[in-house]
Amino acid sequence: MRNRTRSMVAGALGAAVVAAAAGGAMAAPTDGNGRGQDQLSTSAAKRSNTTQGDLDGDGRADLGVGAPEGTVSGKSKAGYVGVTYGATGGVDTKRHSTLTQASPGVPGTPEAKDGFGSAVVRGDVDGDGYADLIVAANNEAIGSTAQAGSVTIVFGSKSGLSGDAIAFHAPKVTANAHFGDQIAVGDHNKDGLSDLAISDGAKVQLVKGAKNLRQTATPKMTSVTPPGGGVSVEHLASGDINGDGYADLVTVASEDSPSDEGTLGVLPGSSGGLKSMPLGKGVPLPFAQYRPVVGDINGDGKDDVVTDTGFSDGPQEQKLRTYPGTAGGLDSDKPVDWKGKEQEGEAIRLADFDGDGHDDLVVSNTGAEAPGGYNNAGAITVLKGTANWLTDEGAQTFSLDTEGVPGSMEGNDKFGTSVSPADYNGDGKADLAVGIPNRAEGVGAVALLYAGTDGLSAKGSSLIGPSDLGSPATKGRFGTELTNPAN
Protein backbone atom coordinates (compact mmCIF):
# COMPACT_ATOMS: atom_id res chain seq x y z
CA MET A 1 0.00 0.00 0.00
CA ARG A 2 1.30 3.42 -0.89
CA ASN A 3 2.25 5.60 2.07
CA ARG A 4 1.31 9.19 1.15
CA THR A 5 1.26 11.20 4.35
CA ARG A 6 2.79 14.28 2.72
CA SER A 7 1.02 14.85 3.46
CA MET A 8 -2.19 36.34 -2.28
CA VAL A 9 -2.64 37.80 -4.07
CA ALA A 10 -4.37 40.62 -6.02
CA GLY A 11 -3.26 44.10 -5.86
CA ALA A 12 -0.31 44.69 -3.55
CA LEU A 13 -0.51 41.70 -1.31
CA GLY A 14 2.57 43.11 0.38
CA ALA A 15 0.54 45.77 2.21
CA ALA A 16 -0.20 44.95 5.82
CA VAL A 17 -3.88 44.11 5.86
CA VAL A 18 -5.77 41.64 7.99
CA ALA A 19 -7.28 38.70 6.10
CA ALA A 20 -11.04 38.55 6.16
CA ALA A 21 -12.72 35.34 7.15
CA ALA A 22 -16.47 35.32 6.91
CA GLY A 23 -18.26 32.03 7.18
CA GLY A 24 -14.95 30.30 6.56
CA ALA A 25 -14.19 32.28 3.39
CA MET A 26 -10.82 34.00 3.39
CA ALA A 27 -9.62 36.85 1.24
CA ALA A 28 -5.92 37.27 0.64
CA PRO A 29 -4.84 40.75 1.46
CA THR A 30 -1.26 41.87 1.99
CA ASP A 31 1.24 40.61 1.62
CA GLY A 32 4.79 21.34 5.16
CA ASN A 33 3.47 15.01 6.25
CA GLY A 34 4.98 17.88 6.38
CA ARG A 35 8.61 17.48 5.99
CA GLY A 36 10.01 18.47 2.77
CA GLN A 37 13.57 18.73 1.80
CA ASP A 38 12.44 20.81 -1.05
CA GLN A 39 15.17 23.22 -1.99
CA LEU A 40 18.93 23.70 -1.92
CA SER A 41 20.71 22.93 1.32
CA THR A 42 21.62 25.98 3.38
CA SER A 43 25.28 25.54 2.48
CA ALA A 44 24.43 25.59 -1.22
CA ALA A 45 22.31 28.69 -0.65
CA LYS A 46 25.25 30.44 1.01
CA ARG A 47 27.45 29.65 -1.99
CA SER A 48 24.87 31.30 -4.26
CA ASN A 49 24.69 34.41 -1.99
CA THR A 50 20.91 34.23 -1.73
CA THR A 51 18.46 34.45 1.15
CA GLN A 52 16.25 31.41 0.96
CA GLY A 53 12.54 32.22 0.89
CA ASP A 54 12.76 36.03 0.66
CA LEU A 55 9.46 36.92 -1.00
CA ASP A 56 9.96 40.71 -0.95
CA GLY A 57 13.73 40.97 -1.44
CA ASP A 58 14.51 42.71 1.86
CA GLY A 59 17.22 40.23 2.84
CA ARG A 60 15.10 38.36 5.38
CA ALA A 61 13.35 35.06 4.82
CA ASP A 62 9.56 34.93 4.95
CA LEU A 63 7.40 32.10 6.25
CA GLY A 64 4.50 30.18 4.73
CA VAL A 65 2.50 27.88 7.00
CA GLY A 66 0.34 25.15 5.49
CA ALA A 67 -2.98 24.21 7.07
CA PRO A 68 -4.24 21.60 4.57
CA GLU A 69 -7.22 20.64 6.72
CA GLY A 70 -8.51 24.20 7.10
CA THR A 71 -12.11 25.01 6.20
CA VAL A 72 -12.41 27.53 3.36
CA SER A 73 -15.70 28.95 2.03
CA GLY A 74 -17.49 26.31 4.09
CA LYS A 75 -15.52 23.48 2.43
CA SER A 76 -13.98 21.14 4.98
CA LYS A 77 -10.27 20.40 4.48
CA ALA A 78 -10.04 22.65 1.43
CA GLY A 79 -6.88 24.06 3.00
CA TYR A 80 -5.02 27.36 3.23
CA VAL A 81 -1.54 28.84 3.71
CA GLY A 82 -0.81 31.55 6.26
CA VAL A 83 2.02 33.90 5.26
CA THR A 84 4.09 36.22 7.45
CA TYR A 85 7.27 38.18 6.81
CA GLY A 86 10.75 38.30 8.30
CA ALA A 87 11.96 41.44 10.10
CA THR A 88 14.98 42.65 12.05
CA GLY A 89 13.44 41.52 15.31
CA GLY A 90 12.25 38.20 13.86
CA VAL A 91 9.05 37.15 12.14
CA ASP A 92 6.61 40.09 12.16
CA THR A 93 3.08 38.71 12.50
CA LYS A 94 1.60 42.22 12.05
CA ARG A 95 2.39 41.80 8.36
CA HIS A 96 0.50 38.75 7.20
CA SER A 97 -2.07 37.25 4.88
CA THR A 98 -4.02 34.07 4.23
CA LEU A 99 -3.74 32.39 0.86
CA THR A 100 -6.46 30.07 -0.45
CA GLN A 101 -7.99 28.99 -3.74
CA ALA A 102 -10.62 31.64 -3.01
CA SER A 103 -7.99 34.40 -2.98
CA PRO A 104 -8.20 36.96 -5.79
CA GLY A 105 -5.81 36.03 -8.58
CA VAL A 106 -5.39 32.41 -7.51
CA PRO A 107 -6.77 29.94 -10.08
CA GLY A 108 -9.24 27.34 -8.94
CA THR A 109 -12.01 27.00 -6.38
CA PRO A 110 -11.91 25.66 -2.82
CA GLU A 111 -13.38 22.17 -2.65
CA ALA A 112 -13.74 19.78 0.23
CA LYS A 113 -10.62 17.69 0.89
CA ASP A 114 -8.44 19.48 -1.71
CA GLY A 115 -5.67 19.85 0.86
CA PHE A 116 -4.36 23.19 -0.43
CA GLY A 117 -1.16 23.69 1.58
CA SER A 118 -0.26 19.99 1.65
CA ALA A 119 3.19 21.12 0.46
CA VAL A 120 4.56 24.67 0.67
CA VAL A 121 7.94 25.42 -0.91
CA ARG A 122 9.72 28.49 -2.25
CA GLY A 123 12.15 29.44 -4.98
CA ASP A 124 12.70 32.16 -7.57
CA VAL A 125 11.25 30.42 -10.61
CA ASP A 126 11.17 33.54 -12.82
CA GLY A 127 14.55 34.96 -11.81
CA ASP A 128 13.33 38.43 -10.80
CA GLY A 129 15.14 38.35 -7.45
CA TYR A 130 12.02 37.65 -5.40
CA ALA A 131 11.20 34.20 -4.06
CA ASP A 132 7.92 32.71 -5.24
CA LEU A 133 5.59 30.50 -3.21
CA ILE A 134 4.79 27.06 -4.60
CA VAL A 135 1.77 25.36 -3.00
CA ALA A 136 0.38 21.88 -3.61
CA ALA A 137 -3.20 20.70 -3.24
CA ASN A 138 -2.31 17.04 -3.57
CA ASN A 139 -5.84 15.73 -3.07
CA GLU A 140 -7.50 18.05 -5.58
CA ALA A 141 -9.78 16.43 -8.15
CA ILE A 142 -9.10 17.36 -11.78
CA GLY A 143 -12.45 17.13 -13.50
CA SER A 144 -13.90 13.82 -12.39
CA THR A 145 -10.48 12.34 -11.57
CA ALA A 146 -10.22 12.07 -7.81
CA GLN A 147 -7.08 13.03 -5.88
CA ALA A 148 -5.07 13.79 -9.01
CA GLY A 149 -3.46 16.84 -7.37
CA SER A 150 -2.40 20.30 -8.51
CA VAL A 151 0.36 22.87 -7.93
CA THR A 152 -0.04 26.67 -7.66
CA ILE A 153 2.76 29.24 -8.00
CA VAL A 154 2.21 32.69 -6.47
CA PHE A 155 4.92 35.10 -7.56
CA GLY A 156 6.88 37.35 -5.22
CA SER A 157 7.46 41.08 -5.64
CA LYS A 158 8.94 44.11 -3.86
CA SER A 159 5.81 44.36 -1.73
CA GLY A 160 5.63 40.62 -1.02
CA LEU A 161 3.42 38.11 -2.76
CA SER A 162 1.99 39.68 -5.92
CA GLY A 163 -1.35 39.41 -7.68
CA ASP A 164 0.09 36.96 -10.22
CA ALA A 165 -0.41 33.23 -9.87
CA ILE A 166 -0.62 30.16 -12.09
CA ALA A 167 -1.89 26.65 -11.35
CA PHE A 168 -1.28 23.39 -13.20
CA HIS A 169 -1.55 19.62 -12.91
CA ALA A 170 0.33 16.64 -14.30
CA PRO A 171 0.32 16.23 -18.11
CA LYS A 172 -1.44 12.91 -17.64
CA VAL A 173 -4.21 13.20 -15.08
CA THR A 174 -4.32 10.05 -12.95
CA ALA A 175 -6.55 9.18 -10.02
CA ASN A 176 -4.79 9.02 -6.66
CA ALA A 177 -1.49 10.28 -8.15
CA HIS A 178 -1.33 13.16 -5.62
CA PHE A 179 0.61 15.44 -7.97
CA GLY A 180 2.67 17.80 -5.79
CA ASP A 181 2.93 15.31 -2.94
CA GLN A 182 6.70 15.76 -3.27
CA ILE A 183 8.34 18.91 -4.66
CA ALA A 184 12.05 19.75 -4.83
CA VAL A 185 13.42 23.15 -5.84
CA GLY A 186 16.89 23.75 -7.27
CA ASP A 187 18.74 25.49 -10.10
CA HIS A 188 19.60 22.46 -12.22
CA ASN A 189 21.22 24.39 -15.09
CA LYS A 190 22.78 27.27 -13.11
CA ASP A 191 20.92 30.00 -15.00
CA GLY A 192 19.83 31.81 -11.84
CA LEU A 193 16.24 30.53 -11.99
CA SER A 194 14.81 27.87 -9.72
CA ASP A 195 13.59 24.68 -11.37
CA LEU A 196 10.90 22.38 -9.96
CA ALA A 197 10.86 18.62 -9.68
CA ILE A 198 7.37 17.34 -8.85
CA SER A 199 6.23 13.80 -8.19
CA ASP A 200 3.23 12.58 -10.16
CA GLY A 201 3.22 9.32 -8.24
CA ALA A 202 5.29 7.08 -10.52
CA LYS A 203 7.63 9.59 -12.19
CA VAL A 204 9.08 13.05 -11.68
CA GLN A 205 7.81 15.98 -13.75
CA LEU A 206 10.40 18.70 -14.36
CA VAL A 207 9.43 22.38 -14.76
CA LYS A 208 12.28 24.65 -15.81
CA GLY A 209 12.37 28.13 -14.37
CA ALA A 210 11.62 30.79 -16.98
CA LYS A 211 11.43 34.61 -17.00
CA ASN A 212 7.98 34.44 -18.63
CA LEU A 213 6.64 31.72 -16.34
CA ARG A 214 4.01 33.98 -14.78
CA GLN A 215 2.54 34.48 -18.28
CA THR A 216 2.53 30.73 -18.92
CA ALA A 217 -0.78 29.20 -17.88
CA THR A 218 0.46 25.62 -18.30
CA PRO A 219 4.23 25.21 -17.95
CA LYS A 220 6.00 22.72 -20.19
CA MET A 221 6.94 19.58 -18.31
CA THR A 222 9.33 16.75 -19.06
CA SER A 223 9.29 13.49 -17.15
CA VAL A 224 12.11 11.42 -15.76
CA THR A 225 12.16 8.09 -13.93
CA PRO A 226 14.27 8.18 -10.75
CA PRO A 227 17.02 5.57 -10.23
CA GLY A 228 15.44 2.30 -9.18
CA GLY A 229 11.96 3.68 -9.74
CA GLY A 230 9.06 3.18 -12.09
CA VAL A 231 6.27 2.33 -9.67
CA SER A 232 6.51 5.01 -6.99
CA VAL A 233 8.39 8.17 -6.08
CA GLU A 234 8.57 8.36 -2.31
CA HIS A 235 10.89 11.30 -1.61
CA LEU A 236 12.63 14.13 -3.45
CA ALA A 237 15.39 16.47 -2.26
CA SER A 238 17.77 18.97 -3.80
CA GLY A 239 21.47 19.66 -3.26
CA ASP A 240 24.86 19.84 -4.95
CA ILE A 241 26.20 16.34 -4.36
CA ASN A 242 29.31 16.55 -6.58
CA GLY A 243 30.16 20.19 -5.86
CA ASP A 244 30.03 21.41 -9.47
CA GLY A 245 27.65 24.29 -8.78
CA TYR A 246 24.61 22.66 -10.39
CA ALA A 247 21.74 21.51 -8.18
CA ASP A 248 21.24 17.75 -8.29
CA LEU A 249 18.02 15.86 -7.57
CA VAL A 250 18.16 13.28 -4.79
CA THR A 251 15.43 10.65 -5.01
CA VAL A 252 14.06 7.65 -3.16
CA ALA A 253 11.92 5.51 -5.43
CA SER A 254 10.68 1.97 -5.92
CA GLU A 255 10.16 -0.31 -8.90
CA ASP A 256 8.02 -2.68 -6.85
CA SER A 257 6.20 -2.29 -3.54
CA PRO A 258 7.66 0.64 -1.56
CA SER A 259 7.30 -1.42 1.62
CA ASP A 260 9.63 -4.11 0.22
CA GLU A 261 12.56 -2.19 -1.22
CA GLY A 262 13.71 1.19 -2.45
CA THR A 263 16.63 2.97 -4.09
CA LEU A 264 18.41 6.15 -3.07
CA GLY A 265 19.73 7.82 -6.21
CA VAL A 266 20.99 11.10 -7.65
CA LEU A 267 20.16 12.74 -10.98
CA PRO A 268 22.83 15.35 -11.77
CA GLY A 269 22.32 18.92 -12.88
CA SER A 270 24.20 20.28 -15.89
CA SER A 271 24.29 23.26 -18.28
CA GLY A 272 21.50 21.52 -20.18
CA GLY A 273 19.40 20.89 -17.09
CA LEU A 274 18.79 17.76 -15.10
CA LYS A 275 20.23 14.62 -16.68
CA SER A 276 18.36 11.33 -16.80
CA MET A 277 21.56 9.30 -16.34
CA PRO A 278 22.22 8.83 -12.60
CA LEU A 279 25.27 10.26 -10.89
CA GLY A 280 27.12 7.29 -9.43
CA LYS A 281 25.52 4.12 -8.17
CA GLY A 282 22.06 3.80 -6.67
CA VAL A 283 21.96 2.83 -3.00
CA PRO A 284 19.62 -0.09 -2.19
CA LEU A 285 17.34 0.49 0.81
CA PRO A 286 15.32 -2.07 2.81
CA PHE A 287 12.16 -0.10 1.97
CA ALA A 288 11.37 3.15 0.18
CA GLN A 289 10.18 5.24 3.11
CA TYR A 290 13.71 6.36 3.99
CA ARG A 291 13.88 10.14 3.94
CA PRO A 292 16.96 11.69 2.27
CA VAL A 293 18.15 14.75 4.20
CA VAL A 294 20.67 16.82 2.24
CA GLY A 295 23.38 19.20 3.41
CA ASP A 296 27.14 19.72 3.71
CA ILE A 297 28.06 18.18 7.04
CA ASN A 298 31.87 18.04 6.75
CA GLY A 299 32.21 21.42 5.00
CA ASP A 300 33.97 20.20 1.86
CA GLY A 301 31.64 22.00 -0.57
CA LYS A 302 29.78 18.83 -1.54
CA ASP A 303 26.38 18.00 -0.08
CA ASP A 304 25.95 14.77 1.82
CA VAL A 305 22.81 12.69 2.38
CA VAL A 306 21.56 11.38 5.70
CA THR A 307 18.99 8.58 5.49
CA ASP A 308 16.67 7.84 8.35
CA THR A 309 13.19 6.60 9.09
CA GLY A 310 10.98 6.78 12.12
CA PHE A 311 9.93 3.17 11.57
CA SER A 312 11.07 0.82 14.32
CA ASP A 313 11.49 -2.17 12.01
CA GLY A 314 14.39 -0.74 9.97
CA PRO A 315 17.92 -2.14 10.34
CA GLN A 316 19.59 -0.31 13.22
CA GLU A 317 22.82 0.22 11.26
CA GLN A 318 20.81 2.37 8.82
CA LYS A 319 19.79 4.77 11.59
CA LEU A 320 21.26 8.19 10.84
CA ARG A 321 23.52 6.75 8.13
CA THR A 322 25.38 9.41 6.12
CA TYR A 323 26.42 8.95 2.51
CA PRO A 324 29.19 11.48 1.74
CA GLY A 325 28.96 13.53 -1.42
CA THR A 326 31.86 13.10 -3.86
CA ALA A 327 32.71 14.19 -7.41
CA GLY A 328 31.39 10.81 -8.57
CA GLY A 329 28.16 10.87 -6.56
CA LEU A 330 27.25 9.46 -3.17
CA ASP A 331 29.93 7.32 -1.56
CA SER A 332 27.89 4.17 -1.05
CA ASP A 333 30.98 2.05 -0.34
CA LYS A 334 31.99 4.06 2.74
CA PRO A 335 28.86 5.31 4.46
CA VAL A 336 29.28 6.93 7.86
CA ASP A 337 27.17 5.23 10.51
CA TRP A 338 26.02 7.09 13.60
CA LYS A 339 28.14 6.24 16.64
CA GLY A 340 26.58 8.50 19.25
CA LYS A 341 23.69 8.10 21.63
CA GLU A 342 20.65 6.44 20.09
CA GLN A 343 18.22 9.08 18.82
CA GLU A 344 14.47 8.72 19.06
CA GLY A 345 12.52 10.08 16.11
CA GLU A 346 13.58 10.87 12.56
CA ALA A 347 16.15 13.05 10.81
CA ILE A 348 14.32 15.78 8.87
CA ARG A 349 16.62 18.72 8.00
CA LEU A 350 20.23 19.86 7.76
CA ALA A 351 21.19 23.52 8.27
CA ASP A 352 24.10 25.48 9.71
CA PHE A 353 22.73 27.03 12.90
CA ASP A 354 26.03 28.02 14.53
CA GLY A 355 27.74 29.48 11.45
CA ASP A 356 30.77 27.18 11.57
CA GLY A 357 30.44 26.02 7.95
CA HIS A 358 29.09 22.61 8.91
CA ASP A 359 25.41 21.78 8.55
CA ASP A 360 23.74 20.52 11.73
CA LEU A 361 21.03 17.86 11.78
CA VAL A 362 17.52 18.37 13.14
CA VAL A 363 16.00 15.14 14.49
CA SER A 364 12.26 15.30 15.13
CA ASN A 365 10.70 13.11 17.77
CA THR A 366 6.98 13.83 17.56
CA GLY A 367 6.37 10.98 19.99
CA ALA A 368 8.29 12.59 22.85
CA GLU A 369 6.38 12.56 26.14
CA ALA A 370 5.15 15.62 27.97
CA PRO A 371 5.58 15.90 31.76
CA GLY A 372 3.12 13.53 33.35
CA GLY A 373 3.68 10.86 30.72
CA TYR A 374 1.40 12.21 28.01
CA ASN A 375 2.43 10.81 24.62
CA ASN A 376 3.16 12.53 21.32
CA ALA A 377 3.92 15.99 22.70
CA GLY A 378 7.03 16.20 20.55
CA ALA A 379 10.56 17.60 20.69
CA ILE A 380 13.48 18.24 18.35
CA THR A 381 17.19 17.59 18.86
CA VAL A 382 19.97 19.36 16.96
CA LEU A 383 23.12 17.28 16.38
CA LYS A 384 26.23 19.27 15.48
CA GLY A 385 27.97 18.85 12.14
CA THR A 386 31.78 18.75 12.15
CA ALA A 387 34.67 17.95 9.82
CA ASN A 388 34.38 14.43 11.23
CA TRP A 389 30.63 14.16 10.59
CA LEU A 390 27.76 14.31 13.06
CA THR A 391 28.28 14.28 16.79
CA ASP A 392 26.04 14.42 19.85
CA GLU A 393 28.62 16.53 21.69
CA GLY A 394 26.92 19.85 22.34
CA ALA A 395 23.54 18.53 21.16
CA GLN A 396 20.52 20.72 21.89
CA THR A 397 16.95 19.63 22.54
CA PHE A 398 13.95 21.95 22.30
CA SER A 399 10.28 21.48 23.10
CA LEU A 400 7.43 23.52 24.52
CA ASP A 401 8.82 22.50 27.92
CA THR A 402 12.16 24.24 27.23
CA GLU A 403 12.70 27.27 29.44
CA GLY A 404 12.21 30.42 27.40
CA VAL A 405 10.00 28.82 24.73
CA PRO A 406 6.41 30.12 25.06
CA GLY A 407 3.57 27.71 25.69
CA SER A 408 3.35 24.44 27.54
CA MET A 409 4.15 20.90 26.45
CA GLU A 410 0.97 18.85 26.09
CA GLY A 411 0.15 15.39 24.85
CA ASN A 412 -0.57 14.92 21.11
CA ASP A 413 0.79 18.36 20.12
CA LYS A 414 3.26 16.72 17.68
CA PHE A 415 5.88 19.46 18.04
CA GLY A 416 8.41 18.98 15.22
CA THR A 417 6.06 17.58 12.57
CA SER A 418 7.63 20.09 10.16
CA VAL A 419 10.59 22.47 10.35
CA SER A 420 11.82 25.40 8.26
CA PRO A 421 15.39 26.65 8.73
CA ALA A 422 15.93 30.12 7.25
CA ASP A 423 17.30 33.53 8.20
CA TYR A 424 14.12 35.23 9.39
CA ASN A 425 15.83 38.21 11.10
CA GLY A 426 18.55 38.90 8.53
CA ASP A 427 21.54 38.40 10.83
CA GLY A 428 23.19 35.88 8.50
CA LYS A 429 22.40 32.82 10.63
CA ALA A 430 19.77 30.15 10.10
CA ASP A 431 16.83 30.29 12.51
CA LEU A 432 14.22 27.56 12.83
CA ALA A 433 10.42 27.50 12.55
CA VAL A 434 8.84 24.39 14.05
CA GLY A 435 5.36 23.15 13.18
CA ILE A 436 2.99 21.99 15.95
CA PRO A 437 -0.12 21.01 13.93
CA ASN A 438 -2.02 19.17 16.67
CA ARG A 439 -1.76 21.91 19.29
CA ALA A 440 -5.08 23.03 20.78
CA GLU A 441 -6.83 19.90 19.53
CA GLY A 442 -5.83 20.36 15.91
CA VAL A 443 -5.91 24.15 15.56
CA GLY A 444 -2.11 24.13 15.30
CA ALA A 445 0.76 26.54 15.92
CA VAL A 446 4.35 27.33 14.93
CA ALA A 447 7.29 27.98 17.25
CA LEU A 448 10.13 30.30 16.16
CA LEU A 449 13.63 29.62 17.51
CA TYR A 450 16.36 32.13 16.63
CA ALA A 451 20.09 31.53 16.28
CA GLY A 452 22.38 32.80 19.01
CA THR A 453 26.17 32.78 19.27
CA ASP A 454 26.46 28.99 19.48
CA GLY A 455 23.41 27.81 17.58
CA LEU A 456 19.70 27.90 18.24
CA SER A 457 18.48 29.54 21.42
CA ALA A 458 15.20 29.75 23.31
CA LYS A 459 15.93 33.43 23.95
CA GLY A 460 13.51 35.63 22.04
CA SER A 461 11.53 32.65 20.77
CA SER A 462 7.85 33.03 19.94
CA LEU A 463 4.73 30.99 19.34
CA ILE A 464 2.27 31.87 16.58
CA GLY A 465 -1.16 30.49 15.85
CA PRO A 466 -3.50 30.96 12.90
CA SER A 467 -5.30 33.91 14.49
CA ASP A 468 -1.98 35.81 14.58
CA LEU A 469 -1.95 35.66 10.77
CA GLY A 470 -5.60 36.50 10.31
CA SER A 471 -6.38 32.87 9.53
CA PRO A 472 -9.33 30.89 10.91
CA ALA A 473 -8.65 29.37 14.31
CA THR A 474 -10.47 26.16 13.37
CA LYS A 475 -9.06 22.66 13.28
CA GLY A 476 -6.97 23.13 10.13
CA ARG A 477 -3.74 21.65 11.54
CA PHE A 478 -1.85 24.90 11.03
CA GLY A 479 1.85 23.98 10.89
CA THR A 480 1.48 20.65 9.10
CA GLU A 481 3.69 22.14 6.39
CA LEU A 482 6.21 24.97 6.46
CA THR A 483 8.16 26.53 3.63
CA ASN A 484 11.10 24.14 3.50
CA PRO A 485 8.73 21.18 4.16
CA ALA A 486 10.34 17.85 4.83
CA ASN A 487 9.66 14.90 2.61
PyMOL commands that set and color helices and strands:
alter all, ss='L'
color gray80, all
select helices_A, chain A and resi 42-47+213-215+316-318+439-442+466-469
alter helices_A, ss='H'
color red, helices_A
select strands_A, chain A and resi 21-22+25-26+63-67+80-85+92-99+116-123+132-137+150-157+160-168+183-186+195-199+204-207+222-224+232-239+248-254+262-267+283-285+291-295+304-308+321-323+325-326+329-330+346-351+360-365+379-386+389-398+419-422+431-436+445-451+456-464+481-482
alter strands_A, ss='S'
color yellow, strands_A
deselect
rebuild
show_as cartoon
